[in-house]
Amino acid sequence: MSRLASGVVLVTAQEPPLDPDDPLAPRGEDVGMTATAFVSVSLDPPLVLVSLREGSRMDDLLDEQPLWAVSVLSESQRHIAGRFAMKGRVSDRLLFADIPYVRGEATGAPLAGGALATLECRTEQRVPAGDHTLVIGRVLTASLPSADGGPLTYFRGRYRHLG
């Protein structure tokens, strides 16, 4: 499958508050992961799919938190893709520290500044598939924050750009 070029996205979500019944309780931490297995599923209704490694932090989070977001990364955002693809990291808080982002209005999840497109989603279905979980989400919002540059792609184990 390394010969199949794919786009690169940043999937993000916010952990639920520690005490959902207390409006003053601290917010949960932001979580992010790089994904290359992301596709459009349907236009009516608008559905997308992301494949998550079973038991990963994002898989566990999206099992309890139905709201999440996707930032379609541009070729100039290779550093973001690499940062959120690291294995064994301790805290995502540090990973978000110097990356410009805004919070999605529908999900509260971080949306990367400079992304080619951003989507906010609500999980519709989770499908076990081998050692992965396919998460199908209904698109709640979609925007095109940046028209600069081409897409970041992944091919033969490396980040690439078109051209």
Phi, psi and omega in degrees: 000350179294346179272359177261112178290141179218156175286164182239130179232159171252119177263130182227155175203163177246130176301146176298157177301153180300324176230096185298340181275349181252109182296344180264359180295148179299143176293156174284165181287149172283141180233141179217154176208146175279138178224143174244351177258080182222129182216157169281136182253318186206146174268331182221096002284161180288112181231144174231165181225137172232141179259125182242138176297128181303132179082359177289165180301317181292322178299313179297317181295313183288351173285335180248338182245112184280350184258132182206172184220162180225133173245120178280113189280145176269167182299338179276000183251028178303323180298326178291315179301313181296320182296315184273001175263353182299139177266150174073022180284153185274312186219135176285339182306317180292329181291328180276347191308313184245022177257125178292133177206163171238159177270134176294139181291326184275331188242338186076358181282150177293138175241119186297129174295141179083001178293152178290326178206153175227146179226142170246137189226158170236130182299129176257325186202146174237128184237116175295136180213093182062234180266018179231165172241128175269119181253117179260126183237143173276130180284121179267320177218152176217137178214163179240080185291336183217135176253007184276131173080175179260181182282151171278131179237165179232126183208131179052043174077013181222151173285139182224171170229155180288152175120000000 
